[in-house]
């Protein structure tokens, strides 16, 4: 599903070049469950942003389902991102003035999905997260765990094949974090390709494949028995 070939990402900071990613070569099959771990500044989030088409490599190729997406225009990348990739972030990134239902609906509005279909999918997504009774609540009326479940519903409502989660439990209490992990792993079990960036070794250790990064490079790629 994913193939990265000789990926480099260099940022210019003042008169210095910062190598955020160095010679990344990676193959990920459809349906895999991976964690990406490493200290702050190791390149984890830069790699995730690149995989999510939120950033472009300085050099190298990124093939998504056989297509070189590094050559696409910004508009074409936005369409691929909207239709094929879901994102879950540590700080939820919900729109404060919108209800839970409206937040989940937003990607479909942008994609031009018909209103009746939007309502059906929103109801289905919120029910899957156990949030049907919170559909009309704004984010400030929800707990952290509920907000993250709304974010997961929004991330998956377009039926993506790839789900990218950046520290998905980092802003939650332990019980809410366990609930979110269970939901994410359930989605993985349904066939979504799941990549989780985390500082938490317990969360990272749950993945079936574990990447460790240091100084912009993948230093270990393990599949525990």
Secondary structure, DSSP 4 states (H G I P E B T S, - for coil): -EEEEEEEEEEEETTEEEEEEEEEEEEE-TT-EEEEE-STTSSHHHHHHHHTTSS--SEEEEEETTEEGGGS-HHHHHHHHHHHEEEEETT----TTSBHHHHHHHHHHHHT--HHHHHHHHHHHHHHTT-GGGTT-BGGGS-HHHHHHHHHHHHHTT--SEEEEESTTTTS-HHHHHHHHHHHHHHHHTT-EEEEE-S-HHHHTTSSEEEEEETTEEEEEE---
